[in-house]
């Protein structure tokens, strides 16, 4: 909203300093500061409110050190993340930007699903929360909305060979760019041309194949949204793990969004140029600020847990950002912690069922799943586990950058 206010003041009254709001970097800086302020200052008030309403975590006895002490800790702290993200976005982002609208919808949609799940657990005293099929349905429907919008909306375009020349007049240099086009291309790591067109999967259909690429693209989007949101949900198991890991992932995506939305840098780095995607940086800055501000209270020993209200929202937002900037195929690397946590659960369940069927006694690969609980069972303190997972996440972020140039 402030963007439009200062645009008006600049146009009508030439207000000094009003042009600052035209710069994405300035608005992103303001967004991160405001989100940090909301998360740290007002986050405390939200925690006190949750305590007053006795919205506390019910902890099952899994035989883990320090687990019983966590009982009664306020949950639904994801509300802090959501509010600390959306308020700065509404203030500083361009609300006519399609990508910003999609991320606001994603935040509210996944936040609502997580809130319902937490509500059932806390107030209905049902430890299972929202039934799994309804969670999956909500994630799939969001994926359908995002996928259909990105495929059919005319503003979702790219520029191939973004700059074909430059025009220099005195000290002013103006790049000559090719027109925007609709394309189903995405980024692929470690491949020479670094791009994959989803249309290639149905090229056997002939000349009209491009008209049916949505049959491939939309299901892939639904799968990614579901997988990443559930991965973030599984990672939220010990103090500070999900918030810290997610902040690293989102910051990495923010760098990609900034480069992808800048015609000069995307051309220089040979990264796909996506018009209007630079505005994502404002949302991402607010989201990173909210995650770090939440971490202020969620670091060991946690004063609040994010609950599914936060974890499902985080996963959904990360997935949609990656899809928008066409980096969804890099998710297994960048979100390697989420991936490892999910795989550990699937392997544990599959192996237990297999061995029980074969021998009559179920066996386990890990001492406990998800993976972070395995290390807790081995006697590692959760602070050490969290710190080491953060370090691994930073390494994966660096590898993600490298894979785009190693072809």
Secondary structure by P-SEA (a helix, b strand, c coil): caaaaaaaaaaccccccccccccaaaaaaaaaaaaaaaaccaaaaaaaaaaaaccccccccccccccccccccccccaaaaaaacaaaaacccccccaaaaaaaaaaaaaaaaaaaaaaaaccccccccccaaaaaaaaaaaaaaaaaaacccccccccccccccccccccbbbbbbcccccccbbbbcccccccccccccccccccccccccccccaaaaaaaaaaaaaaaaaacccccaaaaaaaaaaaaaaaaaaaaacaaaaaaaccccccccccaaaaaaaaaaaaaaaaaccccccccccccccaaaaaaaaaaaaaaacccccccccaaaaaaaaaaaaaaaaaaaaaaaaccbbbbcccccaaaaaaaaacccaaaaaaaaaaaaaaaaaaaaaaaacc
